[in-house]
Amino acid sequence: MMDAKRLLALETMVLLLVGAVSGAAVDIDWLVTQINEPVRIEERLNGKEIVLSNGLISRTFRLQPNAATVAYDNLMTGESIIRGVKPEAIVELDGKKYEVGGLQGQVEYAYLQAEWLDSLTSDPNAFRFESLEAGPTKERFAWKRKRYSAQTTWPPPGRSLVLHFEPPGGILKGLTLSMHYEMYRGIPLLAKWLRIRNGSDKPVKLNTFVSEILAAVEYESRVEQPAQWEYPNIHVESDYAFHGGDPKSANKTTHWVVDPQYGTQINYLRKTPVMLESRPPLGPDVVIEPGAAFESFRTFELIHDSTERERKGLALRRMYRTIAPWATENPIIMHVRHADPKSVRLAIDQCAEVGFEMVIMTFGSGFNMENIEPGYMARMKELVDYAHSKGVELGGYSLLASRRISDEHDVINPETGKPGGAIFNNSPCLCSRWGIDYFTRIKTFIERTGLDLLEHDGSYPGDVCASTSHPGHCGLDDSQWRQWKKITDFYKWCRGRGVYLNVPDWYFLSGSNKTAMGYRETNWSLPRERQIILGRQNIFDGTWKKTPSMGWMFVPLVQYHGGGAAATLEPLSEHLDAYGAHLAQDFGSGVQACYRGPRLYDTDETKALVKKWVDFYKEYRDILDSDIIHVRRPDGRDIDCILHVNPHLKHKGLAMVCNPLDRTVSKKLRLPLYYTGLTKIARIREQEGKERRCQLDRKYNVVIPITIAPKAVTWFVIE
């Protein structure tokens, strides 16, 4: 943290200078102070250029003789993001590739000088710029707010810029291609996508596309070939994501590749990967019928102002709160082990008594959302209505991709022409007749019963399918795109109805609410004391890139993956120490867990313990759901600590401290308070105790004395 603070001080000086030059109010830290600088779209050079800027980043387009990005600037550091001009996109239509916009003639690709721009020319074979339009941002899809969430605006405030292009040389008449850009207020973030409308009388096939191309400034210069390159300090991801529980593993569209025009790079083989391409791994290979339109996935570009891990994580988490604000919904959920009415009613009653907010009929419970027999749906609606009468929501589990249906409906391996060899070995094709019927059944079930939540296990992992007989896709090349559209359209439908989505893959940008925080399932069969420390490590490690509300943890009230009596909490009243530790670290971190079992409590003492931590969470919910600063990772050798921060709340911070040792620990604890927004004095109290005034040092830290009992947890509230 010390090095980061020095860096921030230097960066603030840069911000002042840049703000003075650009006229933008960037002399404040956007991660601490809310920036109300509006997003602006301004003409320059008598209409020859147009600039999209929010005071933190700016993107400049030259519009003559064709449209192209000629500057992309990090106003927070004063640095250029790009070193050269590239087309705005590349599309392959009916087997022929076309550049979209772009300018030719740049001789040197190590840097780009403004005086070169007037000499650049347009490729006569490229799509040519015709017009532009500007307006407000628009929601990607509807979000029905049914439950507690952070106070965020949807759609995020900002501005939209659309550049319209026409095909070259009189070909593809009636076709219009539009490049869309959105920039958001108060965050260095830009979204980009393309849209093609076929106004002709003939169908056009879009074989593939590249929707973003950036000749980025290299992060490192290496003469030799390293084992692993370091890429430019930009976070790029799209909503075309699957088969991954984090943004990196689920990212299928971000490609850092060699720039063949960069001939003066110092790498001897000229293999430095400094050109960004955002493109699908396959296809989409879709036919755009006359009068129809195609819209690509959206690429989001988050520009970092630091290389420090915590600050980059804070920026990423702010991005998700901005463009996927439903991920801040964070209901307290019990996973009931059996789905018969008696068991579900007991779970609902207990949840209502202690303040839990949702019940899931979990995997293995016997619940079947594919069963749309009227009598079954009527019984489930009765349970939903009963839950609602108690102020509790009710949901259930459905397995999708990691299962076998039949040779007719499973994905077909392109190498063998048969089922098998998919990511989960066998998996149904979402565009088979079974897949199409599956989504119809799930929608029908939700509509008829009023179910509040879907836990969608084995969601679409990105399988391709070589079948030519499935009704929802034509063949291999369009199979991935069509299946992704099928599941994400369904998730967006759920989001518009307020259906909460637990999905163990990275579908946040398409409407899902939560994925696993990250843990090994078999670890929940280990002895209880090991589960507890491992769980805290999972939370500490998982919240570098996720907000607390984005990841679920697990509490095995009954046996899970084995382990017997040493691993489980039942009988609950006999393991109050371990149960309390789970409750404390989950609620204290703002991370909701899968409390999986038949009941939440078995005695009045157990009930009081559960209610104590639920009440604690609800009292401090705003700050506990806020960002985590990682103070000390759990290792079982000393106290560990996380610090929740939010400069916009009354409670600016809340530090959770745990002592895993068998002895009392007394020591001084350093708390980094920079991201609380406090600058001089912090008022700090332990739990509900007496408040003390602490002076921040020049690095925005305070040092407080603590004494914590063996195997205990405490917290400090900061105002």
VOVO-736045 format. One line per field, with one value per residue (C-alpha): residue in three letters; y, z, x; residue number from 0. Coordinates in pm, whole numbers. Example, Ala and Ser with C-alpha at 12.3 -4.5 7.8 and 13.67 -1.06 7.14 Angstrom:
BEGIN
resn = (ALA,SER);
py = (-450,-106);
pz = (780,714);
px = (1230,1367);
resi = (0,1);
! end
This chain:
BEGIN
resn = (MET,MET,ASP,ALA,LYS,ARG,LEU,LEU,ALA,LEU,GLU,THR,MET,VAL,LEU,LEU,LEU,VAL,GLY,ALA,VAL,SER,GLY,ALA,ALA,VAL,ASP,ILE,ASP,TRP,LEU,VAL,THR,GLN,ILE,ASN,GLU,PRO,VAL,ARG,ILE,GLU,GLU,ARG,LEU,ASN,GLY,LYS,GLU,ILE,VAL,LEU,SER,ASN,GLY,LEU,ILE,SER,ARG,THR,PHE,ARG,LEU,GLN,PRO,ASN,ALA,ALA,THR,VAL,ALA,TYR,ASP,ASN,LEU,MET,THR,GLY,GLU,SER,ILE,ILE,ARG,GLY,VAL,LYS,PRO,GLU,ALA,ILE,VAL,GLU,LEU,ASP,GLY,LYS,LYS,TYR,GLU,VAL,GLY,GLY,LEU,GLN,GLY,GLN,VAL,GLU,TYR,ALA,TYR,LEU,GLN,ALA,GLU,TRP,LEU,ASP,SER,LEU,THR,SER,ASP,PRO,ASN,ALA,PHE,ARG,PHE,GLU,SER,LEU,GLU,ALA,GLY,PRO,THR,LYS,GLU,ARG,PHE,ALA,TRP,LYS,ARG,LYS,ARG,TYR,SER,ALA,GLN,THR,THR,TRP,PRO,PRO,PRO,GLY,ARG,SER,LEU,VAL,LEU,HIS,PHE,GLU,PRO,PRO,GLY,GLY,ILE,LEU,LYS,GLY,LEU,THR,LEU,SER,MET,HIS,TYR,GLU,MET,TYR,ARG,GLY,ILE,PRO,LEU,LEU,ALA,LYS,TRP,LEU,ARG,ILE,ARG,ASN,GLY,SER,ASP,LYS,PRO,VAL,LYS,LEU,ASN,THR,PHE,VAL,SER,GLU,ILE,LEU,ALA,ALA,VAL,GLU,TYR,GLU,SER,ARG,VAL,GLU,GLN,PRO,ALA,GLN,TRP,GLU,TYR,PRO,ASN,ILE,HIS,VAL,GLU,SER,ASP,TYR,ALA,PHE,HIS,GLY,GLY,ASP,PRO,LYS,SER,ALA,ASN,LYS,THR,THR,HIS,TRP,VAL,VAL,ASP,PRO,GLN,TYR,GLY,THR,GLN,ILE,ASN,TYR,LEU,ARG,LYS,THR,PRO,VAL,MET,LEU,GLU,SER,ARG,PRO,PRO,LEU,GLY,PRO,ASP,VAL,VAL,ILE,GLU,PRO,GLY,ALA,ALA,PHE,GLU,SER,PHE,ARG,THR,PHE,GLU,LEU,ILE,HIS,ASP,SER,THR,GLU,ARG,GLU,ARG,LYS,GLY,LEU,ALA,LEU,ARG,ARG,MET,TYR,ARG,THR,ILE,ALA,PRO,TRP,ALA,THR,GLU,ASN,PRO,ILE,ILE,MET,HIS,VAL,ARG,HIS,ALA,ASP,PRO,LYS,SER,VAL,ARG,LEU,ALA,ILE,ASP,GLN,CYS,ALA,GLU,VAL,GLY,PHE,GLU,MET,VAL,ILE,MET,THR,PHE,GLY,SER,GLY,PHE,ASN,MET,GLU,ASN,ILE,GLU,PRO,GLY,TYR,MET,ALA,ARG,MET,LYS,GLU,LEU,VAL,ASP,TYR,ALA,HIS,SER,LYS,GLY,VAL,GLU,LEU,GLY,GLY,TYR,SER,LEU,LEU,ALA,SER,ARG,ARG,ILE,SER,ASP,GLU,HIS,ASP,VAL,ILE,ASN,PRO,GLU,THR,GLY,LYS,PRO,GLY,GLY,ALA,ILE,PHE,ASN,ASN,SER,PRO,CYS,LEU,CYS,SER,ARG,TRP,GLY,ILE,ASP,TYR,PHE,THR,ARG,ILE,LYS,THR,PHE,ILE,GLU,ARG,THR,GLY,LEU,ASP,LEU,LEU,GLU,HIS,ASP,GLY,SER,TYR,PRO,GLY,ASP,VAL,CYS,ALA,SER,THR,SER,HIS,PRO,GLY,HIS,CYS,GLY,LEU,ASP,ASP,SER,GLN,TRP,ARG,GLN,TRP,LYS,LYS,ILE,THR,ASP,PHE,TYR,LYS,TRP,CYS,ARG,GLY,ARG,GLY,VAL,TYR,LEU,ASN,VAL,PRO,ASP,TRP,TYR,PHE,LEU,SER,GLY,SER,ASN,LYS,THR,ALA,MET,GLY,TYR,ARG,GLU,THR,ASN,TRP,SER,LEU,PRO,ARG,GLU,ARG,GLN,ILE,ILE,LEU,GLY,ARG,GLN,ASN,ILE,PHE,ASP,GLY,THR,TRP,LYS,LYS,THR,PRO,SER,MET,GLY,TRP,MET,PHE,VAL,PRO,LEU,VAL,GLN,TYR,HIS,GLY,GLY,GLY,ALA,ALA,ALA,THR,LEU,GLU,PRO,LEU,SER,GLU,HIS,LEU,ASP,ALA,TYR,GLY,ALA,HIS,LEU,ALA,GLN,ASP,PHE,GLY,SER,GLY,VAL,GLN,ALA,CYS,TYR,ARG,GLY,PRO,ARG,LEU,TYR,ASP,THR,ASP,GLU,THR,LYS,ALA,LEU,VAL,LYS,LYS,TRP,VAL,ASP,PHE,TYR,LYS,GLU,TYR,ARG,ASP,ILE,LEU,ASP,SER,ASP,ILE,ILE,HIS,VAL,ARG,ARG,PRO,ASP,GLY,ARG,ASP,ILE,ASP,CYS,ILE,LEU,HIS,VAL,ASN,PRO,HIS,LEU,LYS,HIS,LYS,GLY,LEU,ALA,MET,VAL,CYS,ASN,PRO,LEU,ASP,ARG,THR,VAL,SER,LYS,LYS,LEU,ARG,LEU,PRO,LEU,TYR,TYR,THR,GLY,LEU,THR,LYS,ILE,ALA,ARG,ILE,ARG,GLU,GLN,GLU,GLY,LYS,GLU,ARG,ARG,CYS,GLN,LEU,ASP,ARG,LYS,TYR,ASN,VAL,VAL,ILE,PRO,ILE,THR,ILE,ALA,PRO,LYS,ALA,VAL,THR,TRP,PHE,VAL,ILE,GLU);
py = (0,235,226,268,584,738,651,807,1128,1150,1063,1338,1591,1454,1478,1844,1911,1710,1870,2212,2124,1945,2149,1829,1795,1503,1644,1409,1036,875,573,795,1098,1087,1259,1448,1559,1475,1271,1509,1467,1761,1855,1978,2111,2240,1902,1703,1533,1434,1358,1138,1217,1191,1367,1038,899,1033,881,1099,1010,1164,1168,1261,1103,811,756,617,643,874,929,729,894,812,1156,1028,969,1183,881,771,430,379,428,397,404,87,13,43,-315,-592,-792,-1095,-1086,-1362,-1488,-1153,-943,-566,-309,-64,288,333,545,440,579,585,504,467,254,311,642,861,1234,1468,1638,1309,1279,1516,1308,978,836,611,254,252,-105,-22,65,446,680,849,1004,1002,1039,1106,1043,906,557,291,-16,-339,-511,-456,-499,-543,-453,-682,-691,-499,-375,-95,247,239,392,173,234,393,764,863,927,719,785,595,610,490,333,234,-46,47,77,23,-337,-476,-200,-140,-269,-33,-98,106,123,199,352,424,609,632,909,887,573,523,276,252,-1,-78,-301,-321,-351,-449,-383,-548,-307,-497,-759,-1038,-1227,-1160,-1400,-1257,-1515,-1349,-1008,-818,-543,-368,-323,-117,-61,-32,106,-188,-260,-403,-417,-744,-823,-1197,-1415,-1439,-1741,-1510,-1158,-878,-708,-339,-218,-230,-463,-586,-826,-878,-1023,-1312,-1510,-1867,-2162,-1975,-1848,-1539,-1277,-1412,-1776,-1686,-1435,-1577,-1263,-1066,-1144,-971,-1038,-930,-602,-664,-290,-228,-283,-81,-272,-395,-760,-931,-1149,-866,-1084,-843,-891,-526,-523,-584,-768,-834,-1117,-1441,-1765,-1911,-1769,-1628,-1744,-1607,-1510,-1160,-1174,-872,-623,-789,-675,-834,-695,-816,-873,-567,-515,-322,-145,-35,190,155,442,223,-114,-173,-487,-349,-37,-236,-465,-169,-34,-371,-406,-55,-159,-450,-231,9,-222,-519,-354,-651,-821,-603,-790,-1008,-1203,-1428,-1778,-2119,-2429,-2669,-3033,-3173,-3029,-3193,-2939,-3019,-2968,-2652,-2499,-2572,-2399,-2100,-2071,-2084,-1832,-1593,-1633,-1546,-1303,-1514,-1383,-1670,-2049,-2262,-2615,-2731,-2995,-3345,-3217,-3373,-3040,-3054,-2729,-2916,-3070,-2850,-3092,-2862,-3038,-3018,-2649,-2579,-2740,-2534,-2216,-2287,-2304,-1983,-1807,-1939,-1812,-1471,-1456,-1493,-1230,-1496,-1567,-1920,-2064,-2388,-2573,-2695,-2877,-2787,-2862,-3129,-3410,-3652,-3643,-3862,-3896,-3691,-3393,-3388,-3171,-3347,-3361,-3217,-3456,-3776,-3680,-3834,-3720,-3718,-3517,-3199,-2981,-3194,-3501,-3511,-3210,-3121,-2875,-2574,-2539,-2899,-2965,-3072,-2750,-2530,-2717,-2696,-2317,-2312,-2539,-2335,-2012,-2171,-2300,-1957,-1777,-2019,-2055,-1711,-1868,-1603,-1771,-2011,-2183,-2285,-2545,-2658,-2348,-2328,-2379,-2288,-2624,-2631,-2866,-3015,-3132,-3012,-3134,-2931,-2671,-2384,-2375,-2464,-2631,-2607,-2247,-2089,-2335,-2148,-1812,-1954,-2143,-1838,-1629,-1891,-1889,-1518,-1421,-1641,-1481,-1136,-1247,-1356,-1023,-837,-1044,-1001,-1371,-1406,-1611,-1824,-1937,-2103,-1927,-1566,-1449,-1125,-902,-1100,-1076,-1333,-1225,-1450,-1720,-1923,-1722,-1994,-2307,-2677,-2865,-3163,-2930,-2915,-3278,-3186,-3142,-2831,-2633,-2669,-2569,-2243,-2116,-2240,-2061,-1732,-1774,-1837,-1513,-1312,-1441,-1432,-1067,-921,-924,-988,-769,-957,-992,-1157,-1481,-1747,-1959,-2288,-2411,-2790,-2819,-3185,-3409,-3297,-3507,-3726,-3647,-3781,-3629,-3445,-3239,-3151,-2910,-3124,-3156,-2777,-2721,-2942,-2740,-2380,-2274,-2391,-2277,-1935,-1912,-1980,-1725,-1463,-1488,-1507,-1229,-1028,-1034,-956,-1290,-1504,-1878,-2190,-2299,-2649,-2873,-2941,-2657,-2346,-2410,-2690,-2514,-2166,-2115,-2206,-1982,-1690,-1745,-1738,-1435,-1250,-1263,-1197,-888,-778,-810,-621,-341,-286,-418,-116,-115,-496,-517,-249,-298,-502,-385,-687,-615,-955,-1292,-1579,-1825,-1972,-1821,-1477,-1259,-1186,-886,-747,-387,-281,75,317,693,768,612,717,412,477,149,-174,-396,-764,-922,-1293,-1473,-1838,-1916,-2095,-1795,-1434,-1193,-835,-619,-304,-325,-93,-9,158,414,593,448,545,904,1013,1236,1353,1201,871,788,419,189,-181,-344,-128,-1,344,555,679,949,836,1058,937,950,1096,764,759,479,449,217,81,-148,-469,-759,-1055,-1378,-1725,-1844,-1518,-1255,-884,-580,-210,50,355,689);
pz = (0,70,-290,-420,-213,-347,-696,-632,-514,-835,-1042,-875,-992,-1345,-1317,-1231,-1533,-1770,-1635,-1694,-2054,-2144,-1936,-1775,-1401,-1342,-1049,-811,-762,-935,-703,-397,-504,-725,-1054,-1204,-1514,-1798,-2099,-2389,-2766,-2930,-3286,-3367,-3673,-3829,-3812,-3937,-3599,-3318,-2960,-2705,-2353,-1988,-1833,-1752,-2102,-2450,-2797,-3104,-3451,-3778,-4013,-4342,-4585,-4379,-4013,-3788,-3430,-3438,-3063,-2758,-2443,-2075,-1927,-1576,-1658,-1969,-2178,-2522,-2539,-2911,-3140,-3476,-3688,-3766,-3919,-3683,-3769,-4023,-4151,-4377,-4585,-4832,-4809,-4873,-4609,-4581,-4356,-4192,-4193,-4125,-4285,-4483,-4519,-4165,-4215,-3852,-3615,-3298,-3248,-3416,-3471,-3532,-3827,-4019,-4021,-4307,-4542,-4467,-4730,-4744,-4875,-5169,-5081,-4725,-4588,-4599,-4330,-4414,-4100,-3724,-3444,-3073,-2782,-2428,-2324,-2349,-2136,-2294,-2152,-1881,-1511,-1281,-928,-682,-393,-216,-440,-442,-534,-895,-1209,-1499,-1771,-1650,-1732,-2024,-2396,-2709,-3044,-3361,-3683,-3991,-4284,-4637,-4849,-5100,-5474,-5514,-5389,-5118,-5192,-4913,-4644,-4357,-4099,-3778,-3515,-3168,-2884,-2529,-2265,-1905,-1649,-1374,-1486,-1751,-1945,-2306,-2480,-2851,-3085,-3445,-3603,-3962,-4118,-4444,-4637,-4963,-5118,-5086,-4782,-4677,-4478,-4207,-4186,-3915,-3782,-3574,-3390,-3228,-3346,-3147,-3225,-2855,-2697,-2581,-2209,-2248,-2516,-2540,-2793,-2730,-2720,-2358,-2223,-2148,-2269,-2056,-2233,-2224,-1898,-2022,-1907,-2202,-2189,-2370,-2291,-2528,-2231,-2108,-1936,-1662,-1310,-1353,-1627,-1752,-1803,-1948,-2194,-2544,-2758,-2644,-2855,-2829,-3160,-3365,-3558,-3899,-3967,-3662,-3829,-3588,-3268,-3090,-3076,-3317,-3475,-3463,-3261,-2984,-2924,-2919,-3138,-2975,-3171,-3029,-3227,-3177,-3175,-3439,-3674,-3618,-3977,-3970,-4258,-4232,-4414,-4604,-4355,-4064,-3855,-3674,-3357,-3226,-2869,-2677,-2596,-2277,-2236,-1887,-1885,-1575,-1410,-1201,-1201,-831,-776,-531,-733,-1053,-868,-735,-1089,-1219,-941,-1013,-1376,-1281,-1052,-1344,-1635,-1440,-1135,-1073,-941,-631,-537,-246,-85,216,88,239,19,143,99,12,-213,-59,75,443,413,206,446,740,560,476,835,975,719,811,1182,1153,860,567,245,-2,-16,-299,-356,-413,-631,-531,-360,-607,-750,-1128,-1315,-1643,-1515,-1648,-1558,-1427,-1095,-1016,-1109,-898,-593,-651,-689,-350,-199,-377,-247,103,91,-24,261,496,316,167,-198,-337,-615,-749,-925,-1284,-1457,-1819,-2008,-1816,-1893,-2175,-2351,-2663,-2985,-3156,-2920,-2789,-2944,-3226,-3213,-3544,-3531,-3495,-3624,-3308,-2956,-2693,-2650,-2543,-2261,-2013,-2239,-2326,-2342,-2508,-2795,-2689,-3046,-3077,-3047,-2686,-2614,-2764,-2568,-2248,-2245,-2329,-2032,-1790,-1895,-1860,-1513,-1396,-1541,-1396,-1049,-990,-892,-781,-848,-1088,-993,-1338,-1309,-1606,-1803,-2166,-2165,-2526,-2696,-3075,-3261,-3608,-3649,-3961,-3845,-3529,-3595,-3411,-3608,-3956,-3889,-3707,-3784,-3645,-3357,-3091,-3167,-3183,-2855,-2680,-2809,-2684,-2327,-2296,-2438,-2168,-1894,-2014,-2002,-1640,-1555,-1693,-1470,-1159,-1147,-948,-1130,-963,-1253,-1210,-1519,-1610,-1743,-1540,-1847,-1984,-1670,-1413,-1049,-888,-947,-711,-512,-597,-390,-428,-359,-196,64,231,332,533,912,1019,1146,811,618,810,732,373,337,456,212,-68,19,47,-288,-467,-396,-587,-901,-764,-536,-223,-375,-693,-535,-322,-55,100,447,472,733,630,471,131,-72,231,543,791,1133,1141,835,900,1131,1215,1490,1478,1852,1909,1676,1755,1747,1389,1278,1429,1254,917,984,1103,810,545,675,790,438,274,93,99,130,33,374,256,481,614,869,985,1358,1597,1935,2064,2122,1761,1638,1842,1693,1335,1401,1564,1244,1015,1220,1210,832,784,1016,821,485,276,392,404,40,-51,-173,17,79,138,458,561,401,631,691,1034,1181,1289,1278,934,822,544,531,369,233,82,90,5,317,680,774,566,659,853,935,1008,1211,1288,1529,1420,1705,2034,2230,2282,2047,2145,1886,1678,1353,1061,858,515,499,172,-5,279,161,508,509,865,1141,1164,1438,1514,1753,1818,1764,1959,2202,2277,1985,1959,1733,1530,1321,973,883,555,383,501,752,1114,1372,1638,1933,1934,2172,2032,2210,2081,1775,1784,1539,1598,1388,1384,1246,1086,1040);
px = (0,292,417,64,11,331,213,-127,35,235,-69,-271,-11,-52,-429,-407,-189,-406,-721,-573,-489,-813,-1052,-1178,-1232,-997,-801,-984,-963,-1260,-1242,-1288,-1488,-1794,-1720,-2011,-1825,-2068,-1969,-1919,-1928,-1756,-1666,-1316,-1136,-1459,-1626,-1327,-1295,-1528,-1423,-1598,-1472,-1570,-1270,-1099,-1055,-1120,-1149,-1102,-1232,-1115,-1417,-1249,-1166,-1304,-1381,-1109,-988,-686,-643,-742,-610,-582,-651,-577,-211,-171,-71,-180,-348,-282,19,-148,-463,-657,-997,-1292,-1390,-1346,-1641,-1658,-1977,-2064,-1707,-1533,-1357,-1406,-1249,-1486,-1347,-980,-709,-401,-53,88,455,569,359,562,380,123,170,-122,47,46,-333,-408,-192,-370,-603,-906,-905,-1150,-1247,-1347,-1689,-1706,-1833,-2163,-2314,-2323,-2571,-2534,-2763,-2793,-2693,-2964,-3021,-2897,-3202,-3461,-3378,-3677,-3573,-3748,-3503,-3228,-2946,-2694,-2827,-2717,-2864,-2971,-2874,-2551,-2547,-2331,-2342,-2375,-2206,-2300,-2100,-2288,-2102,-2206,-2053,-1783,-1816,-2188,-2180,-2410,-2659,-2907,-2673,-2587,-2317,-2312,-2038,-2174,-1976,-2088,-1891,-2007,-1989,-1731,-1549,-1275,-1488,-1600,-1826,-1820,-2023,-2137,-2479,-2560,-2899,-2994,-3215,-3171,-3396,-3138,-3006,-2647,-2431,-2206,-1930,-1725,-1619,-1366,-1552,-1256,-897,-650,-284,-207,108,317,347,697,965,1154,1425,1394,1084,965,782,490,417,276,-11,-109,-262,-621,-897,-1101,-1394,-1722,-2061,-1976,-1844,-1889,-1720,-1542,-1603,-1388,-1349,-1018,-1112,-1455,-1309,-1342,-1319,-1012,-706,-367,-196,103,73,234,250,471,807,1023,944,1254,1148,1385,1114,855,621,521,144,41,-269,-604,-871,-1216,-1376,-1567,-1367,-1601,-1863,-2118,-2191,-2545,-2769,-2917,-3246,-3390,-3528,-3348,-3051,-2757,-2601,-2267,-2161,-2038,-1673,-1598,-1263,-1161,-855,-639,-456,-227,-56,-122,-331,-585,-652,-698,-936,-1135,-1167,-1286,-1542,-1668,-1709,-1935,-2142,-2183,-2266,-2410,-2570,-2803,-2488,-2527,-2845,-2736,-3023,-2960,-3032,-3098,-3063,-3326,-3226,-3571,-3843,-4151,-4405,-4341,-3964,-3997,-4251,-4023,-3735,-3955,-4075,-3724,-3596,-3875,-3796,-3425,-3437,-3318,-3468,-3478,-3508,-3367,-3489,-3134,-2969,-3069,-3384,-3625,-3737,-3794,-3843,-3885,-4208,-4489,-4765,-5045,-5084,-4712,-4693,-5002,-4837,-4525,-4727,-4883,-4534,-4430,-4741,-4677,-4319,-4435,-4687,-4389,-4179,-3951,-3869,-3859,-3646,-3508,-3229,-3208,-2923,-2857,-2537,-2345,-2590,-2671,-3007,-2973,-2776,-3045,-3027,-2669,-2399,-2217,-1839,-1703,-1406,-1609,-1953,-2099,-2193,-1918,-1602,-1786,-1655,-1852,-1814,-2185,-2411,-2741,-2730,-2932,-3054,-3174,-3546,-3485,-3294,-3564,-3831,-3623,-3626,-3996,-4064,-3852,-4020,-4362,-4276,-4154,-4457,-4713,-4559,-4407,-4074,-3823,-3490,-3321,-2998,-2881,-2609,-2402,-2495,-2383,-2004,-1931,-1976,-1985,-2217,-2165,-2524,-2703,-3045,-3097,-3370,-3198,-2872,-2751,-2418,-2088,-1995,-2312,-2363,-2168,-2328,-2681,-2646,-2500,-2791,-3038,-2913,-2837,-3175,-3326,-3113,-3214,-3578,-3523,-3361,-3661,-3892,-3677,-3581,-3260,-2991,-2726,-2506,-2164,-2024,-1947,-2284,-2297,-2298,-2593,-2804,-2689,-2656,-2400,-2141,-1925,-1672,-1422,-1362,-1291,-1615,-1444,-1292,-1633,-1581,-1271,-1283,-1474,-1174,-998,-1310,-1328,-977,-996,-1330,-1182,-894,-1145,-1326,-1004,-877,-1212,-1285,-991,-1205,-1555,-1760,-1881,-2228,-2096,-1975,-2141,-1973,-2086,-2184,-2238,-2509,-2530,-2270,-2143,-1897,-1836,-1637,-1890,-1953,-1618,-1713,-2077,-2254,-2554,-2658,-2625,-2654,-2350,-2126,-2214,-1850,-1799,-2147,-2081,-1745,-1909,-2182,-1934,-1694,-1964,-2188,-1884,-1741,-2077,-2060,-2374,-2334,-2527,-2657,-2745,-2951,-3299,-3302,-3119,-3154,-3250,-3263,-3336,-2964,-2885,-3164,-3025,-2679,-2810,-3029,-2738,-2532,-2826,-2912,-2548,-2540,-2865,-2757,-2435,-2553,-2453,-2093,-2060,-2170,-1916,-1561,-1308,-953,-731,-537,-396,-466,-575,-292,-373,-56,-175,-484,-629,-828,-1043,-1161,-1489,-1477,-1726,-1659,-2024,-2180,-2215,-2010,-1698,-1537,-1580,-1284,-1345,-1065,-1032,-801,-755,-514,-574,-445,-539,-365,-282,-112,-137,-329,-263,-574,-531,-815,-741,-1046,-1279,-1239,-1125,-819,-747,-958,-1143,-1390,-1348,-1533,-1499,-1837,-2087,-1824,-1691,-1576,-1220,-1076,-776,-554,-460,-93,33,-30,-395,-335,-439,-286,-520,-449,-651,-696,-886,-976,-882,-1080,-1275,-1397,-1438,-1509,-1432,-1674,-1514,-1691);
resi = (0,1,2,3,4,5,6,7,8,9,10,11,12,13,14,15,16,17,18,19,20,21,22,23,24,25,26,27,28,29,30,31,32,33,34,35,36,37,38,39,40,41,42,43,44,45,46,47,48,49,50,51,52,53,54,55,56,57,58,59,60,61,62,63,64,65,66,67,68,69,70,71,72,73,74,75,76,77,78,79,80,81,82,83,84,85,86,87,88,89,90,91,92,93,94,95,96,97,98,99,100,101,102,103,104,105,106,107,108,109,110,111,112,113,114,115,116,117,118,119,120,121,122,123,124,125,126,127,128,129,130,131,132,133,134,135,136,137,138,139,140,141,142,143,144,145,146,147,148,149,150,151,152,153,154,155,156,157,158,159,160,161,162,163,164,165,166,167,168,169,170,171,172,173,174,175,176,177,178,179,180,181,182,183,184,185,186,187,188,189,190,191,192,193,194,195,196,197,198,199,200,201,202,203,204,205,206,207,208,209,210,211,212,213,214,215,216,217,218,219,220,221,222,223,224,225,226,227,228,229,230,231,232,233,234,235,236,237,238,239,240,241,242,243,244,245,246,247,248,249,250,251,252,253,254,255,256,257,258,259,260,261,262,263,264,265,266,267,268,269,270,271,272,273,274,275,276,277,278,279,280,281,282,283,284,285,286,287,288,289,290,291,292,293,294,295,296,297,298,299,300,301,302,303,304,305,306,307,308,309,310,311,312,313,314,315,316,317,318,319,320,321,322,323,324,325,326,327,328,329,330,331,332,333,334,335,336,337,338,339,340,341,342,343,344,345,346,347,348,349,350,351,352,353,354,355,356,357,358,359,360,361,362,363,364,365,366,367,368,369,370,371,372,373,374,375,376,377,378,379,380,381,382,383,384,385,386,387,388,389,390,391,392,393,394,395,396,397,398,399,400,401,402,403,404,405,406,407,408,409,410,411,412,413,414,415,416,417,418,419,420,421,422,423,424,425,426,427,428,429,430,431,432,433,434,435,436,437,438,439,440,441,442,443,444,445,446,447,448,449,450,451,452,453,454,455,456,457,458,459,460,461,462,463,464,465,466,467,468,469,470,471,472,473,474,475,476,477,478,479,480,481,482,483,484,485,486,487,488,489,490,491,492,493,494,495,496,497,498,499,500,501,502,503,504,505,506,507,508,509,510,511,512,513,514,515,516,517,518,519,520,521,522,523,524,525,526,527,528,529,530,531,532,533,534,535,536,537,538,539,540,541,542,543,544,545,546,547,548,549,550,551,552,553,554,555,556,557,558,559,560,561,562,563,564,565,566,567,568,569,570,571,572,573,574,575,576,577,578,579,580,581,582,583,584,585,586,587,588,589,590,591,592,593,594,595,596,597,598,599,600,601,602,603,604,605,606,607,608,609,610,611,612,613,614,615,616,617,618,619,620,621,622,623,624,625,626,627,628,629,630,631,632,633,634,635,636,637,638,639,640,641,642,643,644,645,646,647,648,649,650,651,652,653,654,655,656,657,658,659,660,661,662,663,664,665,666,667,668,669,670,671,672,673,674,675,676,677,678,679,680,681,682,683,684,685,686,687,688,689,690,691,692,693,694,695,696,697,698,699,700,701,702,703,704,705,706,707,708,709,710,711,712,713,714,715,716,717,718);
! end
